[in-house]
């Protein structure tokens, strides 16, 4: 399962014609799904239509001009990271229309830049981290901070429930990557400095991670407080949506291992949101198999299913912590004990 083409950005999806051509190109290459990152409003909806016309799902972020409710109603298949940014919380306010009037819906990439040769590389180098991370030097009077503060202070559980009902009705999946969001909005938590993985990282990566933490801790206290509120509302919202029946999948937005951001951290945060151990287990097994349309061959331990599974030393239905008590991993019929895997990691380091 993969995406052989590029993520949808202004460089390859600058117009409705561009995005239709890009999706057709990826379909020809055998893509299983399309990943949305950042486009203009008309391009976003054209992408949904083009992907579905070819039988592909489309998932990803919500560009600045897109409300989560209209994305759901138009059939956007799965939303990652609660959309990325403040969009969702503008819609969850008691005064959503008033706040949306104040939203800066312009793309954070200059139009002239998107059309230049090599613009994608420039984006990766200079804009990407700024766009997807709260780590920066924002001040309390920054318009985006002021708007987010208003949205969080007018948060409505009733609105969250209504939206959860819509997501459940439309089968709009959520992969909130809670642990990843926590690493952006609560990076001053002591766990990020004490995580054992820091010691195993290459020196330069460790230096960069510690520098990110230093930068975050140097933010204005009011900005850090707003970030904390943001993450607390994320946890509350996922709990409300889960109760409403909105479909959820577990994910980390990393390659599998990062500082205080593993799938076990994700399980823990989903439990904090109110999911039962069984519901958490399903977010990593039957739920993604269902989303991918592959429940007939993966997601369960049963005869004739694909032989990828874990053996645990404790019952995962007693506590989500037990999902980290891994005794053995079976991958494509090959068995690896936890000791084998630890030894392999240590050897690579």
VOPAGU-2260 file (C-alpha; in pm, 1 decimal, decimal comma):
REM VOPAGU-2260
SITE   aa  ch    i         X         Y         Z
SITE  UNK   A    0       0,0       0,0       0,0
SITE  UNK   A    1     149,6     328,4     -96,8
SITE  UNK   A    2     141,5     660,6    -273,2
SITE  UNK   A    3     389,5     660,9    -563,4
SITE  UNK   A    4     321,2    1019,8    -661,8
SITE  UNK   A    5     370,5    1345,2    -473,3
SITE  UNK   A    6     166,7    1487,0    -186,4
SITE  UNK   A    7     -85,8    1741,4    -314,4
SITE  UNK   A    8      69,4    2087,6    -280,5
SITE  UNK   A    9      61,1    2407,5    -487,3
SITE  UNK   A   10     362,9    2281,1    -684,3
SITE  UNK   A   11     175,3    1988,2    -840,6
SITE  UNK   A   12    -183,9    2097,1    -772,8
SITE  UNK   A   13    -191,3    2467,7    -844,3
SITE  UNK   A   14    -522,7    2453,2   -1030,5
SITE  UNK   A   15    -818,7    2221,1   -1076,2
SITE  UNK   A   16    -672,5    2102,5   -1408,0
SITE  UNK   A   17    -335,0    2039,8   -1244,2
SITE  UNK   A   18    -482,6    1831,4    -964,1
SITE  UNK   A   19    -691,7    1619,7   -1200,1
SITE  UNK   A   20    -380,4    1550,8   -1408,9
SITE  UNK   A   21    -174,2    1468,4   -1098,5
SITE  UNK   A   22    -434,6    1227,8    -964,1
SITE  UNK   A   23    -466,6    1060,9   -1304,2
SITE  UNK   A   24     -86,7    1025,5   -1311,8
SITE  UNK   A   25     -78,9     868,0    -966,4
SITE  UNK   A   26    -364,0     633,5   -1057,4
SITE  UNK   A   27    -166,4     521,9   -1364,6
SITE  UNK   A   28     127,9     450,8   -1132,4
SITE  UNK   A   29     -88,7     223,8    -918,6
SITE  UNK   A   30    -154,9     452,2    -620,7
SITE  UNK   A   31    -378,3     308,4    -349,2
SITE  UNK   A   32    -476,1     650,7    -216,7
SITE  UNK   A   33    -414,7    1024,1    -256,3
SITE  UNK   A   34    -260,9    1240,0      17,4
SITE  UNK   A   35    -383,1    1599,3      50,7
SITE  UNK   A   36    -155,9    1856,7     216,5
SITE  UNK   A   37    -217,4    2212,2      98,7
SITE  UNK   A   38    -419,2    2350,1    -192,2
SITE  UNK   A   39    -661,7    2626,3    -278,6
SITE  UNK   A   40   -1025,2    2569,1    -191,9
SITE  UNK   A   41   -1149,7    2484,3    -542,1
SITE  UNK   A   42    -856,9    2248,0    -594,5
SITE  UNK   A   43    -936,9    2065,9    -269,0
SITE  UNK   A   44   -1289,3    1977,5    -379,1
SITE  UNK   A   45   -1178,6    1894,2    -733,3
SITE  UNK   A   46    -924,4    1651,8    -583,8
SITE  UNK   A   47   -1193,4    1467,8    -386,7
SITE  UNK   A   48   -1403,9    1429,9    -699,6
SITE  UNK   A   49   -1109,3    1316,9    -915,2
SITE  UNK   A   50    -984,3    1061,0    -660,8
SITE  UNK   A   51   -1328,5     909,9    -606,3
SITE  UNK   A   52   -1393,6     899,2    -981,8
SITE  UNK   A   53   -1098,5     659,7   -1008,9
SITE  UNK   A   54   -1198,4     456,8    -705,1
SITE  UNK   A   55    -924,9     591,3    -476,2
SITE  UNK   A   56    -953,0     729,8    -125,3
SITE  UNK   A   57    -817,7    1074,4     -45,9
SITE  UNK   A   58    -688,3    1163,4     298,4
SITE  UNK   A   59    -474,5    1420,4     474,0
SITE  UNK   A   60    -482,4    1778,6     597,0
SITE  UNK   A   61    -741,7    2053,7     578,2
SITE  UNK   A   62    -608,0    2361,8     392,9
SITE  UNK   A   63    -669,2    2698,1     568,1
SITE  UNK   A   64    -989,3    2774,1     374,9
SITE  UNK   A   65   -1161,9    2438,3     440,0
SITE  UNK   A   66   -1404,0    2370,2     724,0
SITE  UNK   A   67   -1408,9    2016,1     856,6
SITE  UNK   A   68   -1786,4    1991,6     820,0
SITE  UNK   A   69   -1780,0    2073,3     447,8
SITE  UNK   A   70   -1486,8    1836,2     390,5
SITE  UNK   A   71   -1691,3    1559,5     554,4
SITE  UNK   A   72   -2006,0    1638,5     358,5
SITE  UNK   A   73   -1809,3    1635,7      31,4
SITE  UNK   A   74   -1668,4    1290,1     106,7
SITE  UNK   A   75   -1309,1    1357,4     217,6
SITE  UNK   A   76   -1219,1    1008,6     340,6
SITE  UNK   A   77    -983,5    1059,5     633,6
SITE  UNK   A   78    -854,4    1362,1     822,4
SITE  UNK   A   79    -511,1    1349,7     984,1
SITE  UNK   A   80    -393,4    1549,0    1290,1
SITE  UNK   A   81    -741,7    1699,9    1336,1
SITE  UNK   A   82    -682,8    1876,8    1006,4
SITE  UNK   A   83    -358,3    2053,0    1103,8
SITE  UNK   A   84    -394,4    2401,2    1251,9
SITE  UNK   A   85    -694,3    2577,1    1403,9
SITE  UNK   A   86    -964,1    2494,9    1143,0
SITE  UNK   A   87   -1144,2    2237,4    1357,0
SITE  UNK   A   88   -1161,2    2460,8    1662,0
SITE  UNK   A   89   -1302,4    2751,1    1463,8
SITE  UNK   A   90   -1585,6    2515,7    1367,3
SITE  UNK   A   91   -1628,4    2394,8    1726,8
SITE  UNK   A   92   -1681,6    2745,4    1862,4
SITE  UNK   A   93   -2019,0    2880,1    1971,0
SITE  UNK   A   94   -1958,6    3154,9    1710,5
SITE  UNK   A   95   -1800,0    2964,1    1418,4
SITE  UNK   A   96   -1906,5    3199,0    1137,9
SITE  UNK   A   97   -1773,4    3503,1    1321,3
SITE  UNK   A   98   -1436,5    3336,9    1378,1
SITE  UNK   A   99   -1412,8    3203,2    1022,9
SITE  UNK   A  100   -1449,0    3561,1     897,8
SITE  UNK   A  101   -1120,5    3633,0    1079,2
SITE  UNK   A  102    -936,0    3325,1     949,5
SITE  UNK   A  103    -644,4    3391,6     716,0
SITE  UNK   A  104    -729,4    3154,4     433,0
SITE  UNK   A  105    -427,2    3237,7     217,8
SITE  UNK   A  106    -177,1    2960,4     159,2
SITE  UNK   A  107     148,3    3004,9     355,7
SITE  UNK   A  108     345,3    2971,6      31,3
SITE  UNK   A  109     381,3    3275,0    -198,2
SITE  UNK   A  110     210,1    3221,7    -532,8
SITE  UNK   A  111     519,4    3324,9    -726,8
SITE  UNK   A  112     725,3    3061,7    -540,8
SITE  UNK   A  113     492,4    2773,0    -624,7
SITE  UNK   A  114     551,2    2820,5    -996,2
SITE  UNK   A  115     931,5    2824,2    -987,9
SITE  UNK   A  116    1147,6    2522,9   -1084,0
SITE  UNK   A  117    1261,5    2338,2    -772,5
SITE  UNK   A  118     999,0    2507,9    -558,1
SITE  UNK   A  119     917,1    2180,2    -385,9
SITE  UNK   A  120    1270,0    2151,6    -252,4
SITE  UNK   A  121    1257,1    2511,4    -128,1
SITE  UNK   A  122     931,5    2432,3      49,2
SITE  UNK   A  123    1080,0    2126,6     220,4
SITE  UNK   A  124    1380,5    2324,7     336,6
SITE  UNK   A  125    1225,4    2649,0     457,9
SITE  UNK   A  126     847,3    2628,0     491,7
SITE  UNK   A  127     747,6    2275,2     589,1
SITE  UNK   A  128     849,2    2279,0     955,6
SITE  UNK   A  129     699,6    2624,7    1005,2
SITE  UNK   A  130     368,3    2513,8     855,7
SITE  UNK   A  131     317,0    2191,0    1050,4
SITE  UNK   A  132     474,4    2272,1    1385,6
SITE  UNK   A  133     380,7    2506,3    1667,7
SITE  UNK   A  134     749,9    2533,2    1764,3
SITE  UNK   A  135     842,3    2887,5    1676,6
SITE  UNK   A  136     857,4    3239,0    1816,7
SITE  UNK   A  137     493,8    3350,4    1797,3
SITE  UNK   A  138     388,0    3628,3    2029,5
SITE  UNK   A  139      53,8    3660,3    2214,5
SITE  UNK   A  140     -59,8    3940,6    1981,4
SITE  UNK   A  141       5,3    3740,6    1663,8
SITE  UNK   A  142    -330,5    3727,6    1476,6
SITE  UNK   A  143    -322,4    3347,3    1452,2
SITE  UNK   A  144    -261,4    3315,5    1827,0
SITE  UNK   A  145    -538,0    3564,4    1909,5
SITE  UNK   A  146    -784,0    3380,2    1684,7
SITE  UNK   A  147    -697,3    3040,6    1831,4
SITE  UNK   A  148    -739,4    3179,5    2181,7
SITE  UNK   A  149   -1088,1    3301,4    2091,2
SITE  UNK   A  150   -1178,4    2964,7    1942,7
SITE  UNK   A  151   -1060,6    2769,3    2246,5
SITE  UNK   A  152   -1235,8    3002,7    2491,9
SITE  UNK   A  153   -1567,6    2955,5    2306,5
SITE  UNK   A  154   -1533,9    2578,6    2259,7
SITE  UNK   A  155   -1871,4    2404,2    2257,1
SITE  UNK   A  156   -1922,7    2040,7    2362,0
SITE  UNK   A  157   -2260,8    2055,5    2189,3
SITE  UNK   A  158   -2094,9    2159,8    1862,5
SITE  UNK   A  159   -1836,7    1882,8    1907,0
SITE  UNK   A  160   -2113,9    1626,1    1953,3
SITE  UNK   A  161   -2302,4    1752,0    1646,6
SITE  UNK   A  162   -1986,5    1732,7    1439,1
SITE  UNK   A  163   -1908,3    1385,9    1577,2
SITE  UNK   A  164   -2253,1    1269,8    1469,0
SITE  UNK   A  165   -2184,5    1406,9    1118,5
SITE  UNK   A  166   -1845,8    1233,6    1097,7
SITE  UNK   A  167   -2005,2     907,3    1206,8
SITE  UNK   A  168   -2290,0     944,9     957,6
SITE  UNK   A  169   -2056,7    1029,3     667,7
SITE  UNK   A  170   -1793,9     773,5     775,6
SITE  UNK   A  171   -1526,5    1043,1     776,1
SITE  UNK   A  172   -1229,4     871,9     936,7
SITE  UNK   A  173    -995,1    1039,1    1182,2
SITE  UNK   A  174    -628,8     955,8    1236,6
SITE  UNK   A  175    -556,4    1219,3    1503,5
SITE  UNK   A  176    -191,3    1125,1    1573,8
SITE  UNK   A  177    -235,5    1245,7    1930,6
SITE  UNK   A  178     119,6    1164,1    2036,5
SITE  UNK   A  179     250,2    1367,5    1745,3
SITE  UNK   A  180      28,6    1664,7    1832,0
SITE  UNK   A  181     143,8    1633,6    2192,5
SITE  UNK   A  182     503,5    1665,5    2070,4
SITE  UNK   A  183     409,0    2000,1    1914,4
SITE  UNK   A  184     172,8    2152,8    2167,8
SITE  UNK   A  185     312,9    2011,1    2493,2
SITE  UNK   A  186     679,4    1986,4    2407,1
SITE  UNK   A  187     770,4    2129,4    2747,7
SITE  UNK   A  188     653,1    1808,3    2917,3
SITE  UNK   A  189     954,5    1660,1    3105,4
SITE  UNK   A  190     903,7    1328,8    2923,3
SITE  UNK   A  191    1052,8    1475,0    2606,4
SITE  UNK   A  192    1386,5    1529,1    2781,6
SITE  UNK   A  193    1383,6    1196,4    2966,6
SITE  UNK   A  194    1268,2     961,1    2691,0
SITE  UNK   A  195    1522,6     674,2    2663,0
SITE  UNK   A  196    1519,6     703,0    2284,5
SITE  UNK   A  197    1709,8    1032,1    2307,9
SITE  UNK   A  198    2021,7     840,1    2411,2
SITE  UNK   A  199    1994,6     610,9    2108,6
SITE  UNK   A  200    1952,4     885,7    1850,7
SITE  UNK   A  201    2246,1    1002,1    1637,6
SITE  UNK   A  202    2418,4    1298,6    1803,5
SITE  UNK   A  203    2304,5    1553,8    1545,4
SITE  UNK   A  204    1939,9    1441,7    1562,3
SITE  UNK   A  205    1955,2    1452,7    1941,9
SITE  UNK   A  206    2101,1    1804,4    1928,9
SITE  UNK   A  207    1821,2    1921,8    1698,9
SITE  UNK   A  208    1553,1    1764,7    1917,5
SITE  UNK   A  209    1689,0    1925,7    2233,2
SITE  UNK   A  210    1715,7    2257,7    2048,0
SITE  UNK   A  211    1346,6    2226,9    1949,9
SITE  UNK   A  212    1258,9    2173,6    2315,4
SITE  UNK   A  213    1469,6    2474,1    2417,8
SITE  UNK   A  214    1294,0    2687,3    2154,9
SITE  UNK   A  215     953,4    2574,7    2274,5
SITE  UNK   A  216    1034,0    2641,3    2640,5
SITE  UNK   A  217    1146,7    2992,6    2542,5
SITE  UNK   A  218     804,3    3077,3    2396,1
SITE  UNK   A  219     600,7    3344,1    2570,1
SITE  UNK   A  220     420,0    3177,2    2866,0
SITE  UNK   A  221      81,6    3285,7    2729,6
SITE  UNK   A  222     153,4    3120,4    2395,1
SITE  UNK   A  223     259,9    2797,9    2565,9
SITE  UNK   A  224     -57,1    2809,6    2774,0
SITE  UNK   A  225    -268,8    2841,3    2457,9
SITE  UNK   A  226     -80,1    2547,1    2308,0
SITE  UNK   A  227    -156,8    2342,5    2620,5
SITE  UNK   A  228    -523,3    2436,8    2597,6
SITE  UNK   A  229    -521,3    2334,8    2231,4
SITE  UNK   A  230    -396,9    1986,6    2311,7
SITE  UNK   A  231    -638,7    1944,8    2602,5
SITE  UNK   A  232    -926,7    2032,9    2369,1
SITE  UNK   A  233    -791,8    1783,4    2114,1
SITE  UNK   A  234    -813,0    1506,3    2374,3
SITE  UNK   A  235   -1162,4    1616,4    2476,5
SITE  UNK   A  236   -1281,6    1633,5    2114,1
SITE  UNK   A  237   -1153,8    1288,0    2021,5
SITE  UNK   A  238   -1334,1    1149,9    2326,2
SITE  UNK   A  239   -1660,5    1313,0    2218,4
SITE  UNK   A  240   -1623,3    1195,5    1859,2
SITE  UNK   A  241   -1544,3     841,2    1970,7
SITE  UNK   A  242   -1863,4     830,3    2178,0
SITE  UNK   A  243   -2054,3     958,9    1874,3
SITE  UNK   A  244   -1924,8     668,3    1666,7
SITE  UNK   A  245   -1686,5     860,0    1440,6
SITE  UNK   A  246   -1437,5     605,7    1297,2
SITE  UNK   A  247   -1084,9     634,0    1439,6
SITE  UNK   A  248    -745,7     489,7    1345,3
SITE  UNK   A  249    -419,9     493,4    1543,3
SITE  UNK   A  250    -114,7     657,7    1388,8
SITE  UNK   A  251     199,5     844,7    1491,9
SITE  UNK   A  252     305,1    1041,0    1179,7
SITE  UNK   A  253     656,6     901,8    1229,3
SITE  UNK   A  254     846,3     606,5    1085,0
SITE  UNK   A  255     773,3     413,0    1403,5
SITE  UNK   A  256    1012,5     550,9    1665,7
SITE  UNK   A  257    1052,2     908,8    1785,5
SITE  UNK   A  258    1105,4    1086,6    2115,1
SITE  UNK   A  259     793,6    1024,2    2328,3
SITE  UNK   A  260     603,5     946,4    2008,2
SITE  UNK   A  261     554,9     574,4    1949,2
SITE  UNK   A  262     240,7     377,8    1879,4
SITE  UNK   A  263     235,5     290,2    2251,3
SITE  UNK   A  264     226,0     662,3    2333,0
SITE  UNK   A  265     -62,6     693,4    2087,4
SITE  UNK   A  266    -250,1     414,0    2265,2
SITE  UNK   A  267    -199,9     592,0    2596,5
SITE  UNK   A  268    -332,8     923,3    2462,4
SITE  UNK   A  269    -635,9     755,4    2302,8
SITE  UNK   A  270    -710,3     602,3    2642,5
SITE  UNK   A  271    -680,2     949,2    2799,2
SITE  UNK   A  272    -945,0    1062,2    2550,1
SITE  UNK   A  273   -1180,3     802,4    2695,6
SITE  UNK   A  274   -1146,6     503,8    2463,4
SITE  UNK   A  275   -1164,7     162,9    2631,2
SITE  UNK   A  276    -870,8     -79,2    2590,3
SITE  UNK   A  277   -1076,2    -276,3    2336,1
SITE  UNK   A  278   -1158,1      38,5    2137,7
SITE  UNK   A  279    -790,0     137,7    2140,1
SITE  UNK   A  280    -691,8    -210,1    2017,6
SITE  UNK   A  281    -939,9    -180,0    1731,8
SITE  UNK   A  282    -788,5     153,5    1617,4
SITE  UNK   A  283    -471,3     -37,1    1524,7
SITE  UNK   A  284    -626,6    -359,6    1391,0
SITE  UNK   A  285    -979,4    -398,1    1257,8
SITE  UNK   A  286   -1040,9     -25,7    1202,9
SITE  UNK   A  287    -756,4      46,9     957,1
SITE  UNK   A  288    -822,5    -283,5     780,8
SITE  UNK   A  289   -1182,6    -170,8     731,4
SITE  UNK   A  290   -1077,9     174,5     612,5
SITE  UNK   A  291    -840,3      23,6     356,7
SITE  UNK   A  292   -1106,7    -218,6     235,3
SITE  UNK   A  293    -886,6    -511,6     339,0
SITE  UNK   A  294   -1078,1    -653,3     635,9
SITE  UNK   A  295   -1106,8    -982,5     447,0
SITE  UNK   A  296    -732,3   -1042,1     474,5
SITE  UNK   A  297    -590,7    -835,7     761,7
SITE  UNK   A  298    -678,4    -682,8    1097,0
SITE  UNK   A  299    -763,8   -1008,5    1276,9
SITE  UNK   A  300    -580,0   -1319,0    1391,0
SITE  UNK   A  301    -764,6   -1593,2    1204,3
SITE  UNK   A  302    -711,4   -1867,5     950,6
SITE  UNK   A  303    -625,6   -1745,0     598,6
SITE  UNK   A  304    -544,4   -1392,3     720,3
SITE  UNK   A  305    -204,4   -1233,6     655,1
SITE  UNK   A  306      50,4   -1356,3     910,5
SITE  UNK   A  307     153,2   -1025,5    1069,0
SITE  UNK   A  308      76,2   -1003,7    1439,3
SITE  UNK   A  309     210,3    -952,3    1791,4
SITE  UNK   A  310     231,4   -1182,5    2087,3
SITE  UNK   A  311     191,5    -997,7    2416,9
SITE  UNK   A  312     292,9   -1090,4    2769,8
SITE  UNK   A  313     -21,4    -933,3    2917,5
SITE  UNK   A  314    -390,0    -896,4    2832,1
SITE  UNK   A  315    -445,6    -580,4    2620,7
SITE  UNK   A  316    -808,4    -567,4    2732,5
SITE  UNK   A  317    -698,8    -510,3    3093,3
SITE  UNK   A  318    -495,5    -198,4    3013,5
SITE  UNK   A  319    -362,5     -16,8    2707,4
SITE  UNK   A  320     -20,3     -27,6    2875,4
SITE  UNK   A  321     -17,8    -399,6    2803,0
SITE  UNK   A  322      -4,0    -323,6    2430,2
SITE  UNK   A  323     360,7    -239,2    2494,9
SITE  UNK   A  324     434,1    -574,0    2661,4
SITE  UNK   A  325     556,1    -725,9    2335,6
SITE  UNK   A  326     698,3   -1076,2    2348,6
SITE  UNK   A  327     725,7   -1147,1    1976,0
SITE  UNK   A  328     656,5    -990,2    1638,3
SITE  UNK   A  329     555,6   -1208,5    1344,6
SITE  UNK   A  330     610,5   -1038,0    1009,9
SITE  UNK   A  331     529,7   -1215,1     683,2
SITE  UNK   A  332     571,1   -1548,0     859,9
SITE  UNK   A  333     905,3   -1461,1    1023,9
SITE  UNK   A  334     913,2   -1453,6    1404,0
SITE  UNK   A  335    1125,5   -1205,3    1601,4
SITE  UNK   A  336    1137,9   -1194,3    1981,5
SITE  UNK   A  337    1158,5    -857,0    2154,0
SITE  UNK   A  338    1517,9    -947,7    2245,2
SITE  UNK   A  339    1595,9   -1009,7    1876,5
SITE  UNK   A  340    1456,3    -671,0    1779,7
SITE  UNK   A  341    1637,4    -484,8    2058,2
SITE  UNK   A  342    1965,5    -651,8    1958,0
SITE  UNK   A  343    1908,4    -550,5    1594,5
SITE  UNK   A  344    1845,9    -187,8    1689,3
SITE  UNK   A  345    2154,0    -179,1    1912,8
SITE  UNK   A  346    2363,8    -329,0    1632,1
SITE  UNK   A  347    2243,2     -66,7    1385,6
SITE  UNK   A  348    2329,5     208,2    1629,2
